[in-house]
Amino acid sequence: MKFIKNIFATVLLCCLCAGAFAQEQEQEQYQDYFKVTAKADTTRIRIGEPIKVNLTAKVMLYALKGANIKVVFPNIPDSSNHIEIVERSQLDTTGSDENQKIWRQAVTFTSFDSGRWELPPMKFEVYSVTDGSYDSVFTEPIFIDVTTVSVDTTKAFKPIKPLRVVKFNWLDYWFYFLGGFLLVTLIVLYFTIWRNRKKAPKPIVVVPSKPPFELALEALAKLDKEKPWQTDVKGYYTELTGVLRTYFEQQFNIPALEQTTAELMDDIKPVTILNQQRNEIYSILSLADLAKFARLQPTPQEHEDTLRKAVAVVEWTRASAMPKTELPVNGTNP
């Protein structure tokens, strides 16, 4: 029994060692595919001097077999551990090719406290958009020595120099004088042109040579002849509704060209002769809206039915444009 326990413990230990070795091998192999570095141009500065750290992330694309990789650079606080960020550059992918992709970013730091400060390891995160896997890699820490300006205390202090008066130089302010001159010139020109401008002519009201219903019927007949729905469905319904809306606007003084279908249907309610064709008008406009804005593809039969409905609406309402005949006086014929 003891011998069996020893064998079982040995097998279990071998499995654990093999798993750890495989995981270590996988980690080393992954690090070969994804490498990050943080390299400083110097590690010794005086108080307030800049130190530039170049961050680089490299992904070997040939080893990932087309995986879609997303790299997230470190989220470095503006101030931490006596070190402050002065400037961050944009991410740069210069140098990438079909075998590898490289991201670069330069971060400028400084410190106003003397001493030896540590820029801690920076965390890079990598996501695989293909399978959703995630991992992180850290850079090595960077130690920065910040020194003060050396002062020779053996020498006597020098006296403070008096203030110096700078002479006024007109050339130092030429830009302001030029700007003021241009501004005054523009104001003078504006008022000169404004005073001498001619009054705009009054717009000439164009009276149509034909009644609105005749113009509408001619336009609908042209659509019936050309059959534009065979090549451009959206254009056909745009032109068809434009004919009807223009007719309503000219004949009944309804701002139909500027209204939505719902607004137009509200405005035709007081017009009895139009309200009698309310269902037909709504059917035309709603189908046209679907064809123009919802990419509906009506059937050829619906195209022709819509055109016939439009002609019927105009024919029905044309009576409102016909001159009224005078009634006979005292029973005699006119």
PyMOL commands that set and color helices and strands:
alter all, ss='L'
color gray80, all
select helices_A, chain A and resi 2-33+61-63+170-196+212-226+228-230+233-252+256-258+261-267+272-275+278-293+300-321
alter helices_A, ss='H'
color red, helices_A
select strands_A, chain A and resi 34-40+44-46+51-60+69-72+79-80+83-88+100-110+115-119+123-128+134-138+142-147
alter strands_A, ss='S'
color yellow, strands_A
deselect
rebuild
show_as cartoon
